[in-house]
Amino acid sequence: MRILTALLACSALAVGATNAHAAEDVTLPDTLAMTAYGTGSAGYTQMVSIGNLLQNEYGTSVRILPGENDVSRMTPLRVGRVPLCACGIASYYGFEGVMMFAGRDWGPQPIRVIATSTASFGLGVAVAGDVDVETPADLEGKRVAYIRGDDALNKGTEAFLAFGGLTWDDVERVNYPGYGRSFDGIIANQADASFTMSVAPPAQQLAASPRGIVWPRLDPENEEGWKRLKAVAPYFQPHEATAAAGDYGKDNPWVGASYPYPILIGNDRLDDETARSLIKVLIEDFDKYKDAAPGNAGYALDNQNMEWVIPFHDAVVEYYKEIGHWTDEMQQHQDMLVKRQNVLMDAWKEYKAGDTPSDDEAFKQGWMEARAEALKAEDMDVVFE
C-alpha cells in the first residue's frame, strides 16, 4: 500500500497559527502513522485536518495510509505497522471477531477506542419517496436491496427491519453486486430501499430523481423497536440527522439513527502517553480544528458515547477521570466490555489450539459456534449467531 503523507502546510483551514497550546503536557512522537478510508473520504479529510493541528502545534507529522476496504485498513494495525486506524464500524466487527474477521488469520482483536465522531449525518435505510413508507414497519412487502459481500450494510438493513418487527422474510430481497448499483436499481424502479449514509452521493442522486427519497422515522420513544434494532446491531444509537438527502435539514431533521464515523482506534498495546496525549488534544484543542473539515464537530466531548460497544483505551479512561467526565456507570460498562474482549480472545486461542477444520467456511462456522458457547457461559449476548 502506497503511503501518502498528509499535507501539513498552513492554509486558511490549517489550525493553530500560534504556538499557544490549549492542551498542556502533551507528549507525542515525531511521526505518527495511521490508516484511514480512501483519499476522497470524509474520514481521510478529517485525519488530514487533525494532522495539521498536530504538526503546527506539536511538531508531530502524521502519515496516512489510505485503505480501500476494512481488511486493508485494519491489517497494518493488526501487524503493528501503524498504531492507529481511523476506521468504520468494521472496528466493532474486529472487536467481536465476526464476519470478515472470523477467518483463521484474524479472530477477535484487542481494539481500544481513542475517540469517535458523531456528526450531523445519519445512517439508515433510504427509501424511494413514492412507496408510502413512514416507519421501518412500512417496509413490509417492499423491494429491499441486499448487497452481496457487504456484511456491514446488510446488517444495517436487517437492524432497521427489526425496528419495525420485520425480517428479510417480510420483504422482497433484491440482490445487487455493489452498493452503488442498488441505488441505480431504486432510481430505475427495480428496488425500493437500500442502506446508506444520509449525505452519501447515491442518496443525493435518489433525492434528485423522479422517485424522490424518504428516511423512515425511528421514534426514540419506541423502546421495543430500539430493543429489537440493538439486538441485531448494538452499535446504533438514536440520532436527529440535520444533514440528509431530500427535504431534511436543521428545521426538519430526520429522526433516525447513526453510529460514529470515523472511529479512531488503537490496540490495547498502544502506549499510554500517545493515547492520553491524543484524547487531550482532541478534546482541549477542539475549537482549533472543529471547522477544518466536514464532520470534525463530531469529536466534541458532548458527542462522545461513553457507554458504546468497544472499550476505551485505559489512558483515555484515566483522562476522562481527571477532567471529571467519568461515572461509576461508565466504569461498570467499560469493565464489562474489557471482560467481553478477554472472553472472546481466550475462546479464540482455545479454538485455534484444537483440531480446526481445514476448509475456510467450516473453520468460520466452528469458530462462531465456539464463540457463542463462550459468551453464553458468561451470560453475555451473542449478537452474531
Protein Blocks (a to p, Z undefined) as FASTA:
>chain_A
ZZddddfbdcfklghjbfcdfbghiacdfbdcdddddfkbmklmmmmmmmmmmmmmnopa
cdddddfbfklmmmmmmnopambdcddfklmmmmnopajllpfklopcdddcfbdcddfb
dcdddddfklopabfklmgopacdddehilklmmmmmmmmmmnopafklpccdddfbfkl
mmmmmmnopafbdcddfkbmklmmmmmmmnlpadddddfklmmlmmmmmmmmmmbccddd
fbdghjddfklccdddddddddddddfklcfklmmmmmmmmmmmmmmmmmmpghklmmpm
klpcfbbfbdcdfklmmmmmmnopacfklmmmmmmmmmmmmmmmmmmmmmmmmccdfblk
lmmmmmmmmmmmmmmmnopafkiZZ
